[in-house]
Amino acid sequence: MSYTKQIFAERLKNQLVTGYDVVRIARWAYNEFTTNCRELEPGLKSEMMRIIVMEEGPEFEMTEQEMQEFVRSLS
């Protein structure tokens, strides 16, 4: 089974329901990446990295609104 952008978007949307915490979401995305790295749909790795790098500093962070738009763009 392929891990698609749509699956990632749905799971990310579920993470946002529990609250917007940049570090928690970035770590969650890293876990999703490492768990599914062999099954990623082409182009998904770079999209996941946009979330993962948010933990590296404020210059990489998305606002909650930007994150919502990002989720919509993946669906």
N, C-alpha and C positions, 0 to 999 in steps of 0.2 A: 504494500500500500504506500502511496506517495503522501508525503506531508505537504499539503498545499497552502497557498497564501490564504485561501478562504478558511481553512482549519486554524491557521495561526491567528487570523483576524478574529474569529469567534472566541478563541481562548483568550486573546488579549482583551477583547471586550469584556469577558467575564472577570478578568483581573481588575479592570477599571471600575466594575460594579462594587468591589470591596474597598475602593478608595484609591486616590491618586497619590502614590508614593514612588518617586522616581527610582530609588535604590531597590525597593522590593520588586518593581516591575522589570527593571534591568536584570536583576538576578534571576527572576522567573524566566525571562526570555533566553538568558544564557543556558539555563537548565533545559528549556525546550530545544535549543539548538544542539546541545551535546547529546540529548536523548534521541533526536531525530535526524542528525546530520547526514546519515547515509540515505535518507529517503526524501530529501528536500526537493521540492519543485524547482526547476531552473529559475534563477533570479531571486529566490526567497532568501538566500543567505545574506545578501546585501541589505535586504529589508530588515531582517532580524538584527543585523549589526547596528542599524540605526537606533534600535531600542537598547541593545546591550551596552553600547558606548555611553549611554546617558549617565552611567555611574561614574564615569571618568572625570566629570566636571561640569559646571554650569553652562559652559559654552556648547555642550552637546545635548543639553536637556531640551525636551519639547514641553510646551505648556500643556495643560490638560486639553485645551481646545485643539491644539495642533495634533495631539495624540488621537483625539476623536476623529479628526479629519484623516489622519494616517490610517486608522482602522477602516474607514469608509473607502479609502483608495485601494485597499487590499481586497475588498469584497467584490 
